[in-house]
Amino acid sequence: MKLSSVVRCLAAISLLGVALAGMPARANANTGAAPGGDFPQRPIRLVVTFPPGGGTDTLARVIGTELGRSLGQAVVVDNRPGASGNIGAELVARSPADGYTLLVVNSSFAINPGVFRKLPFEPGKDFSAVIAFASVPSVIAVPEHSPIHGFKDLIAAGRSGKPPSYASCGNGTPQHLAGELLKISARTDLLHIPYKGCAPAMTDVLGGQADVSINTLTNTLPYLKTGKLRALAVTSRGRSPFLPEVPAVSELGLPGYDVDQWFGILAPAGTSPEVVQKLNLEIARVIARPEVRANLANLGFATTHSTPAQFQRVVNADIARWTKLALRIGLKAD
């Protein structure tokens, strides 16, 4: 089950936001107490597996600031980059299951099991899903003077015997796998050029060192607005509200294609359902605030909401599908 499917199962986000904003905490059937009881009694740590300044870090700080105000306790962002996010993930997996140490992840978390094969934790078992709160698609784009004018031109060029090169944010990133899934789904060829991050990948596409960009909407949008890049398609199941005129790959002869990068929060496995539920409800209220949604929209992120069970299904399904693809293409860690 993909994140877009989860979102479709929910009421429209705007209506959900109104409902959540005014919804009191649900009483525990046995005790009459609100979910989570008197949690929290001390500061909460949000572990981010990327350096400060990136998209995941920015999201964590926006959510953390607002969540702290709601809960009446400080929410501290703790950056633990390294090993493609596995250092921070292991730290949280080994932390007490009390709700005070949480992991902020994007969909790379579900890709890592297929890339690294052996991890010091089990991504599908050592965490309890709390909520998926944002998503961003990637955009397939070409420089303004490219001879590739549309998506069909890209597929045809890949079948010509001289496949175009595409720049991704690195081996094993959602952008890399979006390209590999496109090759398999469309029965075409593209030459992958991995970079150490999304910014250098974009720089080389703009400089003519790579033919095609598969990069996040957040990084791509400014160059679309100035005309330096031309969008061919977005990788999410449906069109992005930020680029409504650009078709999704799934509309262009590849139904079912969906690589939407999600962002969410996990707790250590064994965290009490009451604490998980309270965190879910409070974060949902935060995301429902118009000023928060507007802030994230300005950064290129769409807000979403899921129950813990729905997000857990997304994580498990993505671990399965990306591990299968990684094995098929022989993907290994750098």
C-alpha positions as CSV (number, residue, x, y, z in Angstrom):
1,M,0.0,0.0,0.0
2,K,1.5,3.3,-1.1
3,L,1.3,6.6,0.7
4,S,-1.0,8.0,-2.0
5,S,-3.4,5.2,-1.3
6,V,-3.3,6.0,2.4
7,V,-4.1,9.6,1.6
8,R,-7.0,8.7,-0.6
9,C,-8.5,6.6,2.2
10,L,-8.7,9.7,4.4
11,A,-11.1,12.6,4.2
12,A,-9.9,15.7,2.3
13,I,-7.0,17.1,4.2
14,S,-8.6,20.5,4.6
15,L,-11.7,19.0,6.2
16,L,-9.7,16.7,8.3
17,G,-7.7,19.6,9.6
18,V,-10.8,21.4,10.7
19,A,-12.0,18.3,12.5
20,L,-8.8,17.5,14.2
21,A,-8.2,21.1,15.3
22,G,-11.4,21.0,17.3
23,M,-11.3,17.4,18.4
24,P,-10.7,16.6,22.1
25,A,-8.4,13.8,23.1
26,R,-10.3,10.5,23.0
27,A,-10.8,9.0,26.4
28,N,-9.4,5.6,27.2
29,A,-12.3,3.2,27.5
30,N,-11.0,1.6,30.7
31,T,-9.7,4.6,32.6
32,G,-11.6,7.6,31.2
33,A,-8.2,9.3,30.8
34,A,-7.0,10.9,27.6
35,P,-4.6,8.8,25.4
36,G,-1.1,8.8,26.8
37,G,-2.2,9.9,30.3
38,D,0.1,12.6,31.6
39,F,2.7,12.1,28.8
40,P,5.0,14.0,28.3
41,Q,6.6,15.0,31.5
42,R,10.0,16.0,30.1
43,P,11.4,17.2,26.7
44,I,11.1,15.0,23.6
45,R,13.9,14.3,21.3
46,L,13.4,14.1,17.5
47,V,16.3,12.3,15.9
48,V,16.9,13.4,12.3
49,T,19.2,11.1,10.3
50,F,20.4,14.0,8.0
51,P,22.5,17.1,8.6
52,P,21.0,20.4,9.5
53,G,19.5,22.4,6.7
54,G,18.1,19.7,4.5
55,G,14.4,19.0,3.8
56,T,13.9,16.4,6.5
57,D,15.7,18.6,9.1
58,T,13.6,21.6,8.1
59,L,10.3,19.6,8.4
60,A,11.4,18.3,11.8
61,R,12.1,21.8,13.1
62,V,8.8,23.1,11.9
63,I,6.8,20.2,13.4
64,G,9.0,20.1,16.6
65,T,8.5,23.8,17.4
66,E,4.7,23.6,17.0
67,L,4.5,20.2,18.8
68,G,6.4,21.6,21.8
69,R,3.9,24.4,22.1
70,S,1.0,22.0,22.0
71,L,2.4,19.6,24.5
72,G,3.9,22.2,26.9
73,Q,7.3,20.5,26.7
74,A,10.4,21.3,24.6
75,V,10.9,19.2,21.5
76,V,14.5,19.1,20.6
77,V,15.9,18.2,17.1
78,D,19.0,16.0,17.4
79,N,20.8,15.5,14.0
80,R,22.6,12.2,13.8
81,P,23.7,11.9,10.1
82,G,25.8,9.1,8.7
83,A,25.5,5.7,7.0
84,S,22.5,6.8,4.9
85,G,20.5,7.4,8.1
86,N,21.3,4.1,9.8
87,I,23.3,5.7,12.6
88,G,20.3,7.7,13.8
89,A,17.9,4.9,13.2
90,E,19.9,2.5,15.3
91,L,20.1,5.0,18.2
92,V,16.3,5.3,18.3
93,A,15.8,1.5,17.9
94,R,18.0,1.0,21.0
95,S,16.3,3.8,23.0
96,P,13.7,3.3,25.7
97,A,10.2,2.7,24.3
98,D,8.7,5.6,26.3
99,G,7.9,8.1,23.6
100,Y,10.7,10.5,24.5
101,T,13.0,9.6,21.6
102,L,11.5,9.6,18.2
103,L,12.8,9.1,14.7
104,V,12.0,11.5,11.8
105,V,12.4,9.6,8.5
106,N,11.7,9.9,4.9
107,S,11.1,7.0,2.4
108,S,14.9,6.3,2.2
109,F,14.3,4.5,5.5
110,A,12.3,1.9,3.6
111,I,15.0,1.7,0.8
112,N,17.9,1.0,3.1
113,P,17.1,-2.7,3.8
114,G,17.5,-3.5,0.1
115,V,20.7,-1.4,-0.2
116,F,22.6,-2.6,2.9
117,R,21.1,-6.1,3.3
118,K,22.5,-6.4,6.9
119,L,21.6,-3.7,9.3
120,P,22.2,-3.5,13.1
121,F,18.4,-3.2,13.5
122,E,15.2,-4.5,11.8
123,P,13.4,-1.6,10.1
124,G,10.1,-3.5,10.0
125,K,10.2,-4.8,13.6
126,D,12.2,-2.4,15.8
127,F,10.0,0.6,15.4
128,S,6.4,1.6,16.0
129,A,4.9,3.9,13.3
130,V,3.4,7.1,14.7
131,I,2.3,9.2,11.7
132,A,3.1,10.2,8.1
133,F,2.9,13.9,7.9
134,A,4.3,15.2,4.6
135,S,5.2,14.1,1.1
136,V,7.0,15.5,-2.0
137,P,7.3,13.9,-5.4
138,S,10.3,14.1,-7.7
139,V,10.2,15.8,-11.0
140,I,11.6,14.4,-14.2
141,A,12.9,17.5,-16.0
142,V,15.4,18.5,-18.8
143,P,17.3,21.7,-19.5
144,E,15.6,24.4,-21.5
145,H,17.5,23.7,-24.7
146,S,17.2,19.9,-24.5
147,P,16.0,18.1,-27.7
148,I,13.8,16.0,-25.3
149,H,10.5,18.0,-25.3
150,G,8.2,15.5,-23.7
151,F,7.9,12.3,-21.7
152,K,7.4,10.2,-24.9
153,D,10.6,11.8,-26.3
154,L,12.5,10.6,-23.2
155,I,11.2,7.0,-23.5
156,A,12.1,7.0,-27.3
157,A,15.5,8.4,-26.6
158,G,16.2,5.6,-24.1
159,R,15.3,3.0,-26.8
160,S,17.5,4.6,-29.4
161,G,20.7,2.9,-28.5
162,K,22.2,6.1,-27.0
163,P,20.3,6.4,-23.7
164,P,20.2,9.8,-22.0
165,S,21.9,10.2,-18.7
166,Y,19.9,11.1,-15.6
167,A,21.3,12.7,-12.5
168,S,20.0,11.5,-9.1
169,C,20.6,12.6,-5.5
170,G,22.7,9.4,-5.0
171,N,22.7,5.7,-5.1
172,G,19.7,4.2,-3.3
173,T,17.8,7.5,-3.0
174,P,14.2,7.7,-4.0
175,Q,15.2,9.7,-7.1
176,H,17.6,6.9,-8.2
177,L,14.9,4.2,-7.7
178,A,12.4,6.4,-9.5
179,G,14.7,6.3,-12.5
180,E,15.3,2.6,-12.3
181,L,11.6,1.9,-11.9
182,L,10.9,4.0,-14.9
183,K,13.4,2.1,-17.0
184,I,11.8,-1.2,-16.1
185,S,8.2,-0.1,-16.4
186,A,8.7,1.6,-19.8
187,R,11.2,-0.9,-21.1
188,T,13.6,1.8,-21.9
189,D,17.2,2.7,-20.9
190,L,18.7,5.5,-19.0
191,L,22.2,6.0,-17.8
192,H,22.3,6.7,-14.1
193,I,24.8,9.3,-12.7
194,P,24.6,9.4,-8.9
195,Y,25.7,12.5,-7.0
196,K,26.5,13.1,-3.3
197,G,23.3,15.0,-2.8
198,C,20.5,16.7,-4.7
199,A,22.2,20.1,-5.0
200,P,25.2,18.9,-7.0
201,A,23.0,16.7,-9.2
202,M,20.9,19.8,-10.1
203,T,24.1,21.8,-10.8
204,D,25.4,19.4,-13.3
205,V,22.1,19.1,-15.1
206,L,22.0,22.9,-15.4
207,G,25.6,22.8,-16.6
208,G,25.0,20.2,-19.3
209,Q,26.9,17.3,-17.6
210,A,23.7,15.2,-17.4
211,D,20.8,15.1,-19.8
212,V,17.9,14.6,-17.4
213,S,17.2,15.6,-13.8
214,I,15.2,13.4,-11.4
215,N,15.2,15.5,-8.3
216,T,12.8,16.6,-5.6
217,L,10.0,19.1,-6.5
218,T,11.4,21.4,-3.8
219,N,14.8,21.6,-5.6
220,T,13.4,21.6,-9.1
221,L,10.6,24.2,-8.8
222,P,12.8,27.4,-8.8
223,Y,14.4,26.4,-12.1
224,L,11.0,25.6,-13.6
225,K,9.8,29.0,-12.7
226,T,12.8,30.7,-14.4
227,G,12.6,28.5,-17.5
228,K,16.0,26.9,-17.0
229,L,14.3,23.5,-16.7
230,R,11.3,22.0,-18.5
231,A,9.2,19.5,-16.5
232,L,8.3,16.2,-18.3
233,A,6.4,14.5,-15.5
234,V,6.1,14.1,-11.7
235,T,6.7,10.7,-10.1
236,S,3.8,10.7,-7.7
237,R,0.7,8.7,-8.5
238,G,-1.3,11.9,-9.3
239,R,-0.4,15.4,-10.2
240,S,1.2,17.7,-7.7
241,P,-0.9,20.7,-6.5
242,F,2.3,22.7,-6.9
243,L,2.6,21.7,-10.6
244,P,-1.0,21.0,-11.7
245,E,-0.1,21.4,-15.4
246,V,2.6,18.7,-15.3
247,P,1.3,15.1,-15.8
248,A,2.1,12.2,-13.5
249,V,4.1,9.3,-15.0
250,S,1.0,7.1,-14.3
251,E,-1.0,9.2,-16.7
252,L,1.5,8.7,-19.5
253,G,1.1,5.0,-20.3
254,L,2.5,3.6,-17.0
255,P,-0.4,3.1,-14.7
256,G,0.5,2.3,-11.1
257,Y,3.9,4.1,-11.3
258,D,4.2,5.9,-7.9
259,V,7.4,7.1,-6.2
260,D,6.2,9.8,-3.8
261,Q,8.7,10.6,-1.1
262,W,7.0,10.5,2.3
263,F,8.1,11.9,5.7
264,G,7.0,10.5,9.0
265,I,7.8,9.7,12.6
266,L,8.6,6.4,14.2
267,A,9.0,5.4,17.9
268,P,10.9,2.5,19.3
269,A,9.0,-0.8,19.1
270,G,7.1,-1.5,22.3
271,T,6.1,2.1,22.9
272,S,2.6,2.0,24.5
273,P,-0.3,2.4,22.0
274,E,-1.7,5.2,24.3
275,V,1.5,7.3,23.9
276,V,1.7,6.6,20.1
277,Q,-2.0,7.6,19.8
278,K,-1.4,10.8,21.7
279,L,1.6,11.7,19.6
280,N,-0.4,11.0,16.4
281,L,-3.3,13.2,17.5
282,E,-1.1,16.1,18.6
283,I,1.0,16.0,15.4
284,A,-2.1,15.8,13.3
285,R,-3.4,18.9,15.1
286,V,-0.1,20.7,14.4
287,I,-0.2,19.8,10.7
288,A,-3.9,20.9,10.4
289,R,-3.0,24.5,11.4
290,P,-3.3,26.8,8.4
291,E,0.0,28.5,9.2
292,V,1.9,25.2,9.4
293,R,0.4,23.9,6.2
294,A,1.2,27.2,4.4
295,N,4.8,27.1,5.8
296,L,5.3,23.6,4.4
297,A,3.6,24.5,1.1
298,N,6.1,27.3,0.7
299,L,8.8,24.7,1.1
300,G,7.2,22.5,-1.6
301,F,5.8,19.9,0.8
302,A,2.2,18.6,0.8
303,T,0.8,17.8,4.3
304,T,-0.7,14.4,4.9
305,H,-2.1,12.5,7.8
306,S,-2.3,8.8,8.6
307,T,-3.1,6.6,11.6
308,P,-0.2,4.7,13.1
309,A,-1.5,1.5,11.5
310,Q,-1.8,3.1,8.0
311,F,1.7,4.4,8.2
312,Q,3.1,1.0,9.4
313,R,1.5,-0.6,6.3
314,V,3.2,2.0,4.1
315,V,6.6,1.4,5.6
316,N,6.3,-2.4,5.4
317,A,5.0,-2.3,1.8
318,D,7.8,0.0,0.7
319,I,10.5,-2.1,2.4
320,A,9.2,-5.1,0.4
321,R,8.9,-3.3,-3.0
322,W,12.3,-1.5,-2.8
323,T,14.1,-4.5,-1.5
324,K,12.8,-6.4,-4.5
325,L,13.9,-3.7,-6.9
326,A,17.3,-3.4,-5.3
327,L,17.9,-7.1,-5.7
328,R,16.7,-6.9,-9.3
329,I,19.2,-4.1,-10.3
330,G,22.0,-5.3,-8.0
331,L,22.0,-2.2,-5.9
332,K,24.6,-2.1,-3.2
333,A,25.8,0.6,-0.7
334,D,28.6,2.8,-1.9
